[in-house]
């Protein structure tokens, strides 16, 4: 592999690891606030703050074209998927133990592999599917009670992961053409603020300064996490980035044990080890990509400007 390509792979993997730390911290704050406030209130505040942070960042280091997007329809799909995922994750964290949401996050690599072909034109090789399938077996270990234990919380978590995966795959697609990565964070959060703001008058609950401070901290962590992920998705295929994101499990277990007294069973740790191992293999596979066409994406045809 060429040195520049190897550096890009390492950089992308490092950014995803940083993302897992930030987003897991944000999810911890979500669980703290989820019991006292409706989803529209939290997301209207956080969406507005993240969009404002994007504006400030762009003002401090202006990019050509500013926050304008050259792919409005693709950006709209990403934005809607992001809003749906955010609301669904909010209720999933309210209904399920903290670490159990990871069961469905573990399905995201398979979802990303399925979406990468039709949306991105990235051919997923057989050995990649094998690694993703092994990761899925790890997910089954995380759910030892079987399908009979599925609840509405699990169905909501599945929908959250499906829409979240679509959001990330669309970020990789739009990232091929956008020069300013901040735009990929700005528009989904602006839509979040507008949609949730419309429902805010019906669900608003006054927030004490302590909770308002948590909401600001949540928005700051979310801004950093989503910006890092957008940059990482320029460097790594979505089906490689998503298994690495499963390292959130480590953070989720630590946060769940420290703040919510949630200790998972030993089978959960076994499943997590399998899922994480398959993700690390996919990163390794990026280093040997030039030994064969297995992981090399097909050259995308530039679509007409939208």
Backbone as numpy.savetxt, mean C-alpha at the origin, in Angstrom:
# Nx Ny Nz CAx CAy CAz Cx Cy Cz
23.57 -8.37 -14.02 22.74 -7.19 -14.02 23.62 -5.94 -14.02
23.26 -4.93 -14.79 24.03 -3.71 -14.83 24.02 -3.02 -13.46
25.15 -2.34 -13.12 25.21 -1.70 -11.80 24.05 -0.75 -11.54
23.63 0.01 -12.55 22.53 0.95 -12.34 21.23 0.22 -12.03
20.98 -0.90 -12.72 19.77 -1.67 -12.47 19.80 -2.30 -11.08
20.98 -2.80 -10.68 21.12 -3.38 -9.34 20.89 -2.32 -8.27
21.44 -1.13 -8.50 21.24 -0.05 -7.53 19.77 0.34 -7.44
19.08 0.35 -8.58 17.66 0.68 -8.58 16.86 -0.35 -7.79
17.21 -1.63 -7.96 16.52 -2.68 -7.21 16.73 -2.54 -5.72
17.99 -2.31 -5.31 18.29 -2.14 -3.89 17.60 -0.90 -3.33
17.61 0.18 -4.11 16.97 1.41 -3.65 15.48 1.19 -3.50
14.86 0.56 -4.49 13.43 0.29 -4.41 13.07 -0.57 -3.21
13.88 -1.63 -2.97 13.62 -2.50 -1.83 13.78 -1.74 -0.51
14.81 -0.90 -0.43 15.02 -0.11 0.78 13.88 0.86 1.04
13.37 1.47 -0.03 12.24 2.39 0.13 10.99 1.66 0.60
10.76 0.44 0.10 9.60 -0.31 0.53 9.72 -0.67 2.01
10.93 -1.02 2.45 11.13 -1.34 3.87 10.86 -0.11 4.74
11.31 1.05 4.30 11.01 2.28 5.03 9.51 2.54 5.03
8.87 2.25 3.91 7.41 2.41 3.82 6.71 1.56 4.87
7.15 0.30 5.04 6.47 -0.59 5.98 6.51 -0.03 7.40
7.64 0.57 7.77 7.75 1.14 9.12 6.80 2.31 9.29
6.74 3.18 8.28 5.88 4.37 8.38 4.40 4.01 8.33
4.03 3.13 7.40 2.61 2.83 7.24 2.08 2.01 8.42
2.93 1.15 9.00 2.49 0.39 10.17 2.28 1.31 11.36
3.13 2.31 11.50 2.93 3.30 12.56 1.64 4.07 12.34
1.37 4.42 11.09 0.11 5.11 10.76 -1.08 4.21 11.05
-0.97 2.91 10.73 -2.07 1.98 11.00 -2.32 1.85 12.50
-1.24 1.92 13.29 -1.40 1.88 14.73 -2.23 3.05 15.24
-1.98 4.24 14.69 -2.76 5.41 15.06 -4.20 5.25 14.60
-4.40 4.64 13.42 -5.75 4.38 12.92 -6.54 3.55 13.93
-5.90 2.50 14.45 -6.60 1.63 15.40 -6.90 2.38 16.71
-6.01 3.29 17.10 -6.25 4.09 18.30 -7.47 5.00 18.13
-7.62 5.56 16.94 -8.69 6.53 16.70 -9.97 5.90 16.17
-9.89 4.68 15.63 -11.04 4.09 14.94 -12.24 3.89 15.85
-12.01 3.64 17.13 -13.12 3.39 18.03 -13.91 4.63 18.41
-13.32 5.83 18.24 -13.99 7.03 18.69 -14.52 7.94 17.60
-14.16 7.66 16.36 -14.55 8.56 15.27 -14.97 7.75 14.05
-15.88 8.32 13.27 -16.26 7.70 12.01 -15.16 7.90 10.99
-15.11 6.97 10.01 -14.07 7.03 8.99 -14.03 8.37 8.25
-15.18 8.96 7.86 -15.10 10.23 7.12 -14.36 11.33 7.86
-14.50 11.37 9.18 -13.84 12.44 9.93 -12.32 12.28 9.89
-11.84 11.07 10.14 -10.40 10.85 10.14 -9.80 11.08 8.75
-10.48 10.59 7.71 -9.92 10.68 6.37 -10.09 12.06 5.75
-11.12 12.80 6.13 -11.23 14.17 5.65 -10.08 15.01 6.19
-9.78 14.85 7.48 -8.68 15.60 8.10 -7.34 15.16 7.53
-7.09 13.84 7.50 -5.79 13.35 7.05 -5.60 13.59 5.55
-6.67 13.41 4.75 -6.56 13.66 3.31 -6.20 15.10 3.02
-6.87 16.03 3.71 -6.55 17.44 3.51 -5.13 17.77 3.93
-4.68 17.20 5.04 -3.32 17.47 5.51 -2.27 16.89 4.56
-2.48 15.67 4.08 -1.52 15.07 3.16 -1.45 15.87 1.86
-2.61 16.27 1.33 -2.62 17.10 0.11 -1.88 18.42 0.36
-2.07 18.99 1.55 -1.37 20.24 1.90 0.13 20.01 2.00
0.54 18.88 2.58 1.96 18.56 2.66 2.56 18.42 1.25
1.80 17.82 0.33 2.27 17.70 -1.06 2.47 19.08 -1.68
1.52 19.97 -1.43 1.61 21.33 -1.95 2.86 22.03 -1.41
3.09 21.89 -0.11 4.26 22.52 0.50 5.56 21.94 -0.06
5.61 20.62 -0.20 6.81 19.98 -0.73 7.07 20.41 -2.16
6.01 20.54 -2.95 6.19 20.98 -4.34 6.62 22.44 -4.40
6.14 23.25 -3.48 6.55 24.66 -3.43 8.01 24.79 -3.05
8.48 23.93 -2.15 9.87 24.02 -1.71 10.84 23.52 -2.77
10.40 22.57 -3.60 11.25 22.06 -4.68 10.37 21.85 -5.90
10.03 22.95 -6.62 9.09 22.86 -7.74 9.57 21.92 -8.84
8.64 21.10 -9.32 8.92 20.21 -10.45 8.28 20.77 -11.70
8.82 20.45 -12.89 8.21 20.93 -14.13 6.75 20.49 -14.22
5.87 21.42 -14.47 4.45 21.10 -14.56 3.73 21.11 -13.24
4.47 21.30 -12.15 3.84 21.35 -10.84 3.14 20.06 -10.49
1.94 20.17 -9.95 1.17 19.00 -9.54 0.17 18.57 -10.61
0.26 19.14 -11.80 -0.63 18.73 -12.89 -0.31 17.30 -13.31
-1.33 16.57 -13.75 -1.13 15.20 -14.21 -1.34 15.11 -15.72
-0.55 14.26 -16.36 -0.68 14.04 -17.80 -1.56 12.82 -18.10
-1.97 12.10 -17.10 -2.82 10.92 -17.26 -4.03 11.03 -16.35
-4.97 11.93 -16.66 -6.08 12.19 -15.74 -6.97 10.99 -15.49
-7.25 10.17 -16.51 -8.15 9.04 -16.30 -7.48 7.97 -15.44
-6.23 7.69 -15.73 -5.51 6.71 -14.91 -5.35 7.22 -13.49
-5.10 8.51 -13.33 -4.98 9.08 -12.00 -6.31 9.01 -11.26
-7.42 9.17 -12.00 -8.73 9.08 -11.37 -8.99 7.67 -10.85
-8.61 6.66 -11.63 -8.77 5.27 -11.17 -7.95 5.03 -9.91
-6.69 5.50 -9.91 -5.85 5.34 -8.72 -6.47 6.05 -7.53
-6.99 7.25 -7.74 -7.53 8.03 -6.63 -8.76 7.37 -6.03
-9.67 6.91 -6.87 -10.88 6.25 -6.37 -10.52 4.96 -5.63
-9.59 4.18 -6.19 -9.17 2.94 -5.54 -8.52 3.24 -4.19
-7.77 4.32 -4.10 -7.12 4.69 -2.84 -8.15 5.06 -1.79
-9.17 5.81 -2.17 -10.21 6.20 -1.22 -10.96 4.97 -0.71
-11.33 4.07 -1.62 -12.04 2.86 -1.21 -11.18 2.02 -0.27
-9.90 1.87 -0.62 -9.00 1.08 0.22 -8.86 1.69 1.61
-8.74 3.00 1.68 -8.58 3.66 2.97 -9.76 3.44 3.88
-10.97 3.60 3.35 -12.17 3.40 4.16 -12.31 1.94 4.57
-12.04 1.02 3.63 -12.17 -0.40 3.95 -11.16 -0.83 5.00
-9.92 -0.34 4.90 -8.93 -0.68 5.92 -9.33 -0.11 7.28
-9.92 1.08 7.28 -10.37 1.69 8.54 -11.31 0.74 9.28
-12.32 0.22 8.56 -13.29 -0.65 9.21 -12.71 -2.05 9.46
-11.77 -2.48 8.62 -11.12 -3.77 8.88 -10.35 -3.72 10.19
-9.64 -2.62 10.45 -8.90 -2.49 11.70 -9.85 -2.37 12.90
-11.03 -1.85 12.65 -12.00 -1.75 13.75 -12.58 -3.11 14.09
-12.76 -3.99 13.08 -13.46 -5.25 13.27 -12.54 -6.43 13.56
-11.25 -6.33 13.19 -10.35 -7.46 13.30 -9.17 -7.12 14.22
-8.55 -8.16 14.81 -7.30 -7.93 15.53 -6.26 -7.33 14.58
-5.36 -6.56 15.14 -4.40 -5.78 14.34 -3.61 -6.66 13.37
-2.99 -7.73 13.89 -2.14 -8.57 13.05 -2.94 -9.41 12.06
-4.24 -9.66 12.34 -5.03 -10.51 11.46 -5.32 -9.86 10.12
-5.29 -8.53 10.07 -5.46 -7.84 8.80 -4.34 -8.23 7.84
-3.20 -8.63 8.41 -2.05 -9.05 7.60 -2.39 -10.26 6.73
-3.34 -11.09 7.17 -3.75 -12.26 6.39 -4.09 -11.83 4.97
-4.85 -10.76 4.86 -5.31 -10.33 3.55 -4.28 -9.45 2.84
-3.49 -8.72 3.60 -2.38 -8.00 2.99 -1.44 -8.99 2.30
-1.35 -10.20 2.86 -0.52 -11.23 2.24 -1.02 -11.68 0.89
-2.27 -11.44 0.56 -2.81 -11.78 -0.76 -2.45 -10.75 -1.83
-1.98 -9.59 -1.42 -1.76 -8.51 -2.38 -0.72 -8.84 -3.46
0.37 -9.59 -3.16 1.29 -9.95 -4.25 0.62 -10.75 -5.36
-0.25 -11.71 -5.00 -0.96 -12.47 -6.02 -1.87 -11.55 -6.84
-2.56 -10.65 -6.16 -3.42 -9.70 -6.86 -2.60 -8.83 -7.80
-1.42 -8.38 -7.33 -0.57 -7.53 -8.16 -0.08 -8.29 -9.38
0.27 -9.57 -9.20 0.70 -10.37 -10.34 -0.39 -10.52 -11.37
-1.64 -10.70 -10.91 -2.76 -10.84 -11.83 -3.05 -9.54 -12.59
-2.83 -8.40 -11.93 -3.12 -7.11 -12.56 -1.98 -6.61 -13.44
-0.76 -7.09 -13.20 0.40 -6.54 -13.89 0.37 -6.79 -15.39
-0.14 -7.95 -15.81 -0.19 -8.24 -17.23 -1.14 -7.33 -17.99
-2.43 -7.33 -17.64 -3.38 -6.51 -18.42 -3.19 -5.01 -18.28
-2.71 -4.54 -17.14 -2.59 -3.09 -16.92 -1.22 -2.57 -17.31
-0.16 -3.30 -16.95 1.20 -2.80 -17.13 1.94 -3.46 -18.29
1.42 -4.58 -18.80 2.14 -5.29 -19.83 3.39 -5.96 -19.32
3.46 -6.24 -18.01 4.61 -6.91 -17.42 4.32 -8.40 -17.33
5.09 -9.18 -18.07 4.89 -10.62 -18.09 5.42 -11.23 -16.80
4.57 -11.98 -16.11 4.96 -12.63 -14.87 5.35 -14.06 -15.18
6.62 -14.42 -14.93 7.14 -15.73 -15.29 6.63 -16.81 -14.35
6.80 -18.07 -14.80 6.32 -19.21 -14.02 6.96 -19.24 -12.64
8.28 -19.01 -12.57 8.94 -19.09 -11.26 8.45 -17.99 -10.32
8.02 -16.87 -10.88 7.44 -15.82 -10.05 6.10 -16.27 -9.50
5.28 -16.89 -10.36 3.99 -17.40 -9.88 4.18 -18.45 -8.80
5.23 -19.28 -8.95 5.52 -20.29 -7.92 5.83 -19.61 -6.59
6.68 -18.57 -6.64 7.03 -17.84 -5.42 5.80 -17.18 -4.81
4.93 -16.62 -5.65 3.72 -15.99 -5.14 2.77 -17.03 -4.54
2.71 -18.23 -5.18 1.85 -19.29 -4.64 2.36 -19.77 -3.28
3.68 -19.88 -3.14 4.26 -20.26 -1.84 3.90 -19.21 -0.80
3.97 -17.96 -1.20 3.55 -16.89 -0.28 2.10 -17.04 0.13
1.25 -17.47 -0.82 -0.17 -17.67 -0.51 -0.35 -18.81 0.49
0.46 -19.87 0.35 0.40 -20.96 1.33 0.76 -20.44 2.72
1.71 -19.52 2.75 2.05 -18.88 4.02 0.86 -18.14 4.59
0.10 -17.49 3.72 -1.10 -16.78 4.16 -2.11 -17.74 4.78
-2.25 -18.94 4.18 -3.18 -19.93 4.74 -2.76 -20.36 6.14
-1.45 -20.41 6.38 -0.97 -20.74 7.73 -1.35 -19.65 8.73
-1.51 -18.45 8.23 -1.88 -17.35 9.11 -3.34 -17.40 9.55
-4.10 -18.28 8.92 -5.54 -18.35 9.19 -5.93 -19.78 9.55
-5.42 -20.30 10.68 -5.57 -21.73 11.00 -7.00 -22.17 11.25
-7.92 -21.26 11.54 -9.30 -21.67 11.84 -10.10 -22.00 10.59
-9.55 -21.69 9.41 -10.21 -22.06 8.18 -11.29 -21.08 7.74
-11.94 -21.42 6.62 -12.89 -20.50 6.02 -14.16 -20.32 6.85
-14.45 -21.29 7.73 -15.67 -21.17 8.52 -15.62 -19.98 9.47
-14.42 -19.45 9.70 -14.28 -18.34 10.63 -14.37 -16.98 9.95
-14.64 -16.97 8.64 -14.69 -15.71 7.91 -15.87 -14.87 8.40
-15.61 -13.59 8.63 -16.63 -12.65 9.09 -16.70 -11.48 8.12
-17.62 -10.55 8.41 -17.71 -9.34 7.59 -16.39 -8.57 7.63
-15.72 -8.61 8.77 -14.43 -7.94 8.86 -13.42 -8.48 7.88
-13.42 -9.81 7.68 -12.50 -10.42 6.73 -12.86 -10.04 5.29
-14.15 -10.01 4.99 -14.57 -9.62 3.63 -14.19 -8.16 3.34
-14.36 -7.31 4.33 -13.97 -5.91 4.16 -12.46 -5.79 3.97
-11.69 -6.58 4.74 -10.22 -6.56 4.60 -9.81 -7.03 3.21
-10.52 -8.04 2.67 -10.21 -8.52 1.32 -10.48 -7.41 0.30
-11.60 -6.72 0.42 -11.90 -5.61 -0.49 -10.89 -4.49 -0.36
-10.43 -4.25 0.86 -9.41 -3.22 1.06 -8.13 -3.56 0.33
-7.72 -4.82 0.41 -6.48 -5.23 -0.25 -6.62 -5.24 -1.76
-7.80 -5.61 -2.27 -8.03 -5.60 -3.71 -7.94 -4.18 -4.26
-8.63 -3.25 -3.63 -8.58 -1.86 -4.11 -7.22 -1.24 -3.84
-6.58 -1.61 -2.73 -5.24 -1.10 -2.46 -4.23 -1.57 -3.49
-4.35 -2.83 -3.92 -3.45 -3.34 -4.95 -3.67 -2.61 -6.27
-4.93 -2.39 -6.65 -5.22 -1.64 -7.87 -4.61 -0.25 -7.80
-4.70 0.39 -6.64 -4.10 1.72 -6.47 -2.61 1.70 -6.73
-1.91 0.67 -6.20 -0.46 0.59 -6.37 -0.07 0.27 -7.81
-0.82 -0.63 -8.44 -0.52 -0.97 -9.84 -0.73 0.26 -10.73
-1.78 1.02 -10.45 -2.01 2.25 -11.23 -0.93 3.29 -10.94
-0.39 3.28 -9.72 0.71 4.20 -9.42 1.93 3.87 -10.27
2.21 2.59 -10.45 3.33 2.20 -11.31 3.06 2.59 -12.77
1.81 2.43 -13.20 1.45 2.81 -14.57 1.61 4.32 -14.78
0.99 5.10 -13.92 1.06 6.56 -14.07 2.49 7.05 -13.87
3.24 6.37 -12.98 4.61 6.77 -12.72 5.53 6.67 -13.92
5.12 5.91 -14.94 5.92 5.83 -16.16 5.91 7.14 -16.94
4.89 7.95 -16.70 4.70 9.15 -17.51 4.75 10.44 -16.71
4.45 10.37 -15.41 4.49 11.58 -14.59 5.92 11.93 -14.21
6.26 13.22 -14.27 7.59 13.66 -13.88 7.66 14.01 -12.40
6.51 14.29 -11.81 6.47 14.70 -10.40 5.74 13.62 -9.60
6.49 12.87 -8.79 5.89 11.79 -8.01 4.90 12.31 -6.98
5.01 13.56 -6.58 4.08 14.12 -5.60 2.64 14.13 -6.12
2.48 14.23 -7.45 1.13 14.25 -8.02 0.39 12.95 -7.71
1.13 11.84 -7.64 0.51 10.55 -7.36 0.05 10.43 -5.92
0.54 11.29 -5.06 0.09 11.33 -3.67 -0.97 12.41 -3.50
-0.82 13.52 -4.22 -1.69 14.68 -4.05 -3.14 14.38 -4.43
-3.37 13.83 -5.62 -4.75 13.68 -6.11 -5.57 12.66 -5.32
-5.03 11.48 -4.97 -5.84 10.56 -4.16 -6.25 11.17 -2.81
-5.35 11.93 -2.20 -5.67 12.51 -0.90 -6.60 13.72 -1.04
-6.49 14.45 -2.14 -7.43 15.54 -2.39 -8.84 14.97 -2.56
-8.96 13.87 -3.31 -10.27 13.23 -3.48 -10.77 12.70 -2.14
-9.87 12.15 -1.34 -10.24 11.68 -0.01 -10.88 12.80 0.81
-10.24 13.96 0.80 -10.75 15.10 1.55 -12.13 15.53 1.03
-12.30 15.58 -0.29 -13.56 16.04 -0.87 -14.70 15.06 -0.59
-14.45 13.76 -0.81 -15.50 12.76 -0.61 -15.88 12.65 0.86
-14.87 12.54 1.71 -15.15 12.39 3.13 -15.67 13.70 3.74
-15.23 14.83 3.20 -15.72 16.11 3.69 -17.21 16.28 3.46
-17.73 15.66 2.38 -19.17 15.75 2.11 -19.99 15.05 3.19
-19.42 13.98 3.77 -20.13 13.25 4.82 -19.81 13.77 6.21
-18.82 14.64 6.32 -18.35 15.08 7.63 -19.42 15.74 8.50
-20.30 16.60 7.93 -21.31 17.24 8.80 -22.24 16.26 9.50
-22.39 15.05 8.97 -23.32 14.07 9.53 -22.68 13.20 10.61
-21.34 13.19 10.66 -20.67 12.27 11.59 -19.65 12.97 12.47
-19.56 14.29 12.38 -18.48 15.00 13.08 -18.61 14.87 14.60
-17.47 14.59 15.22 -17.35 14.54 16.67 -16.19 15.44 17.06
-16.38 16.37 18.00 -15.26 17.24 18.39 -14.05 16.42 18.84
-12.87 16.87 18.41 -11.63 16.16 18.72 -10.84 16.96 19.76
-10.47 16.33 20.87 -9.57 17.01 21.81 -8.20 17.19 21.17
-7.39 18.07 21.75 -6.08 18.36 21.18 -5.21 17.12 21.05
-5.34 16.19 22.00 -4.52 14.98 21.93 -4.86 14.15 20.70
-6.16 14.00 20.41 -6.56 13.23 19.23 -6.25 14.00 17.95
-6.39 15.32 17.98 -6.03 16.11 16.81 -4.55 15.96 16.51
-3.74 15.94 17.56 -2.31 15.73 17.37 -2.02 14.36 16.76
-2.77 13.33 17.21 -2.61 12.00 16.62 -3.00 12.02 15.13
-4.05 12.76 14.81 -4.49 12.84 13.41 -3.43 13.51 12.55
-2.79 14.56 13.08 -1.71 15.23 12.33 -0.52 14.29 12.17
-0.18 13.55 13.23 0.92 12.58 13.15 0.60 11.49 12.14
-0.66 11.03 12.13 -1.09 10.03 11.16 -0.91 10.56 9.73
-1.34 11.79 9.49 -1.22 12.37 8.15 0.23 12.50 7.73
1.11 12.90 8.66 2.53 13.05 8.34 3.14 11.69 7.98
2.81 10.66 8.76 3.33 9.32 8.47 2.78 8.81 7.14
1.49 9.07 6.89 0.86 8.62 5.65 1.48 9.32 4.45
1.74 10.61 4.57 2.38 11.36 3.49 3.74 10.76 3.16
4.57 10.56 4.17 5.90 10.00 3.94 5.83 8.60 3.36
4.93 7.76 3.88 4.83 6.38 3.41 4.39 6.33 1.96
3.36 7.09 1.61 2.84 7.02 0.24 3.81 7.61 -0.78
4.53 8.62 -0.38 5.52 9.21 -1.29 6.65 8.22 -1.54
7.14 7.57 -0.48 8.19 6.57 -0.65 7.72 5.42 -1.52
6.47 4.99 -1.33 5.96 3.86 -2.11 5.83 4.21 -3.59
5.39 5.41 -3.89 5.27 5.84 -5.29 6.64 5.80 -5.96
7.66 6.28 -5.27 9.02 6.27 -5.83 9.51 4.83 -5.99
9.23 3.98 -4.99 9.65 2.58 -5.06 9.00 1.86 -6.23
7.74 2.18 -6.52 7.03 1.51 -7.60 7.53 1.93 -8.98
8.32 2.98 -9.04 9.01 3.31 -10.29 10.18 2.36 -10.53
10.70 1.78 -9.45 11.93 0.99 -9.51 11.69 -0.51 -9.47
10.58 -0.95 -8.89 10.30 -2.37 -8.72 8.94 -2.70 -9.33
8.80 -3.91 -9.92 7.46 -4.36 -10.32 6.55 -4.46 -9.11
5.27 -4.25 -9.33 4.33 -4.27 -8.22 4.30 -5.61 -7.52
4.47 -6.73 -8.29 4.43 -8.04 -7.66 5.70 -8.36 -6.88
6.73 -7.53 -7.02 7.92 -7.66 -6.17 7.81 -6.75 -4.96
7.27 -5.54 -5.15 7.14 -4.60 -4.04 6.14 -5.10 -3.00
5.04 -5.70 -3.45 4.00 -6.08 -2.49 4.43 -7.19 -1.52
5.19 -8.23 -1.94 5.67 -9.17 -0.93 6.57 -8.51 0.11
7.41 -7.57 -0.30 8.24 -6.86 0.66 7.39 -6.08 1.64
6.26 -5.58 1.16 5.37 -4.84 2.04 4.81 -5.73 3.15
4.84 -7.06 2.92 4.36 -7.97 3.95 5.26 -7.98 5.18
6.42 -7.35 5.09 7.25 -7.18 6.28 6.58 -6.26 7.29
5.47 -5.65 6.87 4.64 -4.92 7.84 4.26 -5.81 9.01
4.20 -7.11 8.74 3.78 -8.03 9.80 4.63 -7.86 11.06
5.94 -7.71 10.87 6.82 -7.57 12.03 6.40 -6.36 12.86
6.18 -5.24 12.15 5.78 -4.02 12.85 4.39 -4.17 13.46
3.48 -4.82 12.72 2.11 -4.96 13.20 2.05 -5.80 14.48
2.85 -6.87 14.52 2.87 -7.71 15.71 3.45 -6.93 16.89
4.53 -6.19 16.64 5.14 -5.41 17.72 4.18 -4.35 18.25
3.53 -3.63 17.34 2.59 -2.59 17.75 1.37 -3.21 18.43
0.85 -4.32 17.86 -0.30 -4.98 18.45 -0.01 -5.49 19.85
1.19 -6.04 20.05 1.55 -6.55 21.37 1.79 -5.42 22.37
2.44 -4.35 21.90 2.81 -3.26 22.81 1.62 -2.41 23.23
0.68 -2.17 22.31 -0.39 -1.21 22.59 -1.78 -1.83 22.70
-1.99 -3.03 22.11 -3.33 -3.60 22.09 -3.40 -4.98 22.73
-2.29 -5.46 23.29 -2.23 -6.76 23.98 -2.73 -7.89 23.08
-2.31 -7.86 21.80 -2.71 -8.88 20.84 -1.49 -9.74 20.51
-1.49 -11.00 20.95 -0.38 -11.92 20.71 -0.86 -13.02 19.76
-0.35 -13.08 18.53 -0.82 -14.09 17.59 -0.30 -15.49 17.93
-0.96 -16.53 17.36 -0.55 -17.91 17.56 0.76 -18.20 16.83
1.37 -19.33 17.18 2.65 -19.70 16.56 2.49 -19.94 15.06
1.31 -20.43 14.63 1.09 -20.66 13.20 1.17 -19.37 12.41
0.82 -18.26 13.03 0.90 -16.96 12.37 2.36 -16.63 12.06
3.26 -16.92 13.00 4.67 -16.65 12.77 5.23 -17.55 11.66
4.79 -18.82 11.62 5.23 -19.72 10.56 4.77 -19.19 9.20
3.51 -18.82 9.10 3.00 -18.28 7.84 3.72 -17.02 7.44
3.99 -16.16 8.40 4.70 -14.91 8.10 6.08 -15.18 7.56
6.78 -16.18 8.13 8.13 -16.52 7.66 8.09 -16.99 6.21
7.06 -17.78 5.84 6.93 -18.25 4.46 6.65 -17.08 3.53
5.74 -16.20 3.92 5.38 -15.05 3.08 6.58 -14.13 2.88
7.28 -13.83 3.97 8.44 -12.95 3.88 9.54 -13.59 3.05
9.74 -14.90 3.21 10.77 -15.59 2.42 10.49 -15.53 0.93
9.23 -15.69 0.54 8.90 -15.61 -0.89 9.14 -14.20 -1.42
8.88 -13.21 -0.58 9.13 -11.83 -1.00 10.61 -11.56 -1.21
11.44 -12.06 -0.30 12.88 -11.86 -0.44 13.42 -12.57 -1.68
12.84 -13.72 -2.01 13.26 -14.40 -3.24 12.96 -13.56 -4.48
11.80 -12.92 -4.49 11.44 -12.11 -5.66 12.39 -10.93 -5.82
12.88 -10.37 -4.71 13.88 -9.30 -4.82 15.18 -9.86 -5.39
15.58 -11.04 -4.89 16.79 -11.68 -5.42 16.64 -11.92 -6.92
15.45 -12.32 -7.35 15.24 -12.62 -8.76 15.48 -11.41 -9.64
15.30 -10.21 -9.10 15.56 -9.00 -9.88 17.03 -8.86 -10.24
17.91 -9.45 -9.41 19.35 -9.34 -9.66 19.82 -10.29 -10.76
19.03 -11.30 -11.05 19.43 -12.25 -12.09 18.54 -12.12 -13.31
17.85 -11.00 -13.43 16.89 -10.82 -14.51 17.53 -10.92 -15.88
18.79 -10.53 -16.03 19.41 -10.54 -17.35 19.93 -11.92 -17.75
19.79 -12.91 -16.86 20.18 -14.26 -17.22 19.11 -14.95 -18.06
17.97 -14.30 -18.19 16.89 -14.86 -18.98 15.74 -13.89 -19.01
14.75 -14.13 -19.82 13.63 -13.20 -19.95 12.55 -13.36 -18.92
12.79 -14.21 -17.90 11.69 -14.59 -17.01 11.01 -13.42 -16.34
11.81 -12.48 -15.83 11.22 -11.38 -15.08 11.20 -10.08 -15.86
11.72 -10.12 -17.09 11.83 -8.88 -17.81 10.47 -8.45 -18.33
9.99 -7.26 -17.98 8.68 -6.82 -18.47 8.69 -6.54 -19.95
7.57 -6.83 -20.58 7.45 -6.48 -21.99 7.49 -4.97 -22.15
8.05 -4.54 -23.23 8.14 -3.11 -23.48 6.74 -2.55 -23.65
6.42 -1.58 -22.83 5.09 -0.99 -22.87 4.95 -0.07 -24.08
3.79 -0.12 -24.71 3.50 0.79 -25.81 2.98 2.08 -25.23
3.59 3.18 -25.61 3.19 4.47 -25.08 1.77 4.79 -25.55
0.82 4.90 -24.64 -0.54 5.24 -25.06 -0.65 6.70 -25.43
-1.65 7.05 -26.20 -1.83 8.46 -26.52 -2.13 9.26 -25.27
-1.76 10.51 -25.29 -2.02 11.40 -24.14 -3.51 11.46 -23.89
-3.84 11.41 -22.60 -5.26 11.47 -22.25 -5.73 12.91 -22.19
